[in-house]
């Protein structure tokens, strides 16, 4: 059986719906901004570089960078980055978008980034699982142990060239039969040849297997060698040039014991489900302002 709705009730209902639409109209026309996408970090010496892509929005004015010592809690603002104008709704890549120069070598940090629109509304934190442990790096020229023994050895922790037979030398260089060799300087030092690499950052993590007591490896230009020191620290050295009596290297040394991170990314870490925890924490951050 059909029932007629009194005209007055219909009018009141329409007025209530219209009032509700007016309250939410700004969010419908201008919804809250989305967080940055594709956030990742690049390990440096006493710093961490952060990269991301901005939302397809023309009203984003800045990005807020957060950092924590834990994966899902404790995020605090460490800086802001002004957004690039985006009238055509392009995909803008921030390369890098922010450099954390306050990071300390050997300390692991977690990062997240939010977007802010021109109305001052802030998005949720980025969902990517981004963490980084800065480490020492530099360049060094080592000489053949026979021809210039005082300049053949290298102490990674101290970034110090020492005689090849110095007890503290992690590695040294030896020329034999026209071939340069990377020699383990200490009894507990292990090494692996990771092969040719196009860039120093190509080897992001020291391998967790395949370690044997190799005492010497042939040095080849462009190859990267990963080292596990007697003190349980990881390092890498990449040959940039081989001369007649010397070899030039790029090197990096992780001061955090048993930490295999040497460059960006960790292929062995699964992406955790952190969105719910991050959202709650982000709301707490905003409420605390």
Secondary structure, DSSP 8 states (H G I E B T S, - for coil): ------HHHHHHHHHHHHHHHHHHHHHHHS------EEEEEEE-SS-EEEEEE--S-S-EEEEEEEEESSSSS--EEEEEEE----TT----EEEEEEEETT--TT-EEEEEEEEEETT--B-----S-EEEE--EEEEEEEE-TTT-GGGSEEETTTTEEE-TT-TT-SEEEEEETTEEEEEE-STT-EEEEEEE-SSGGG--B--SS------EEE--TTEEEEEE-TTS-EEEEEEEEE-SSEEEEEEEE--STT--B-SS--TTS-----HHHHHHHHHHHHHT-
